[in-house]
Structures are given as C-alpha cells and as structure tokens.
Amino acid sequence: MSKRLSTILAFLSSYKYIITIVVGVLFVGFLDENSFLQRMKYDIQISSLKGEIQKYKALNDSANEEIENLRRNPNYIEKIARERYLMKADDEDIFVFSTDKINDDLDKQPTE
C-alpha cells in the first residue's frame, strides 16, 4: 500500500504544474459562474434579446408613423374610426361579417 501511495505522490510531484493548470482550466471552463458554458448561454440570450429589440423598434416605428398620419390627415382618422371601431356616418349602414359561430342557446329558449 505504501508503495502505491509513494508512486502516486511521485507522479503528483513530478506533474504538479500540469495538474494544477488542468484543474484550473476545468474549473474556469466549466464550473465557475463565469465559465465558458455560461458565456455561451449569455451570448445566445443576448442574440435573442437583440432580435426582440429589433422587433419592438419596428413596432415603435409603425406606431410613430400612424401617429403622424393621425395628426396630419383627417381622412385617416375617419378611416381608423370606420375600420377599428365600426363607426359610420348618418346616411350609412354597416354590415359586419363574422366567422364566429352563432350561439344556439338563444334559438332554443322556450317562448311563452
């Protein structure tokens, strides 16, 4: 047993710098909170967040363009009122076509 222990200690003492470097690299590369794997996760997260930023910038630009149209063009205000809020002029009729199913419960109520 002591021969085996002395062999292991001799191996460790002769390669102590290499073993220290390997253990340090493994610790920094995989186990540390600032490890290589964590850095790769952060890079992926950053790229997805940059994509979200671009999406919201485009959404913001379209909203700003719509605000400018609302400020400058009264016909655009009328168009928005008709399309989104189903408003109409006094001499108009509006027909709304919907793909929703009609509730059959109203038809099945008994009448007295």
Buried (B, 14 or more C-beta within 10 A) or exposed (E): EEEEEEEEEEEEEEEEEEEEEEEEEEEEEEEEEEBEEEEEEEEEEEEEEEEEEEEEEEEEEEEEEEEEBEEEEEEBEEEBEBEEEEEEEEEEEEEEEEEEEEEEEEEEEEEE
